[in-house]
């Protein structure tokens, strides 16, 4: 079964618009897709989808020493509390963009907010737009170099963003009628007992699933995450983390046995 429950659009840091992603999914014979932009549902609120099963999605960056992302599925896109929280995060993103731009300008690079707005084509401004301008202006040779030298976490121009607490992230999704899922567990930099402790804590907050099948998971990782899912009665999900041209090594769509994700499909009333 070909699905993809982890895809990013131009509403956050992807390079294809939501409607373009839907058309691409149709062409790739993907049966079910979810667009899961970072801390926003702006790209899917008015999206009309036909001829393919579509699940409203979201990826929230939770406060954590390393990286912890919580995916949300099947929630009410008009939920008041969810929208208020996401609007707050949007305001913080605007402030973050200003700080990153100030760092770039202090370094002597000639980039303006007007150019960023033009580069984003009216969409949410993110690090890929900074990176694209750095390439266009000849400050770096590639998007990869822009991130490695200047924009990745810990790099010269990086600025941390506002994050919700773990329990807040899960609660927002759950209270909006959605299913909260732990994204790409390896990015927490935890494994074994330490990872299990984290999963157990997240379950106590209302976590319902784990992204077991992911474009960069090794067979060993998958085995560990399947074990955790079974032990804590969590649904298993599958996602590529496709960002379009920003992730040229990742293709849209994940081939997975239907039985592996059947409980997740049932929870979303897709059976």
Secondary structure as GFF3:
##gff-version 3
##sequence-region A 1 271
A	DSSP	beta_strand	2	7	.	.	.	ID=ss1
A	DSSP	alpha_helix	18	27	.	.	.	ID=ss2
A	DSSP	beta_strand	32	35	.	.	.	ID=ss3
A	DSSP	beta_strand	53	61	.	.	.	ID=ss4
A	DSSP	beta_strand	69	73	.	.	.	ID=ss5
A	DSSP	alpha_helix	80	106	.	.	.	ID=ss6
A	DSSP	alpha_helix	113	120	.	.	.	ID=ss7
A	DSSP	alpha_helix	127	136	.	.	.	ID=ss8
A	DSSP	alpha_helix	143	146	.	.	.	ID=ss9
A	DSSP	pi_helix	147	151	.	.	.	ID=ss10
A	DSSP	alpha_helix	166	175	.	.	.	ID=ss11
A	DSSP	beta_strand	179	182	.	.	.	ID=ss12
A	DSSP	three_ten_helix	185	188	.	.	.	ID=ss13
A	DSSP	alpha_helix	192	205	.	.	.	ID=ss14
A	DSSP	beta_strand	209	214	.	.	.	ID=ss15
A	DSSP	alpha_helix	219	231	.	.	.	ID=ss16
A	DSSP	beta_strand	235	239	.	.	.	ID=ss17
A	DSSP	three_ten_helix	244	247	.	.	.	ID=ss18
A	DSSP	beta_strand	254	255	.	.	.	ID=ss19
A	DSSP	alpha_helix	258	267	.	.	.	ID=ss20
###
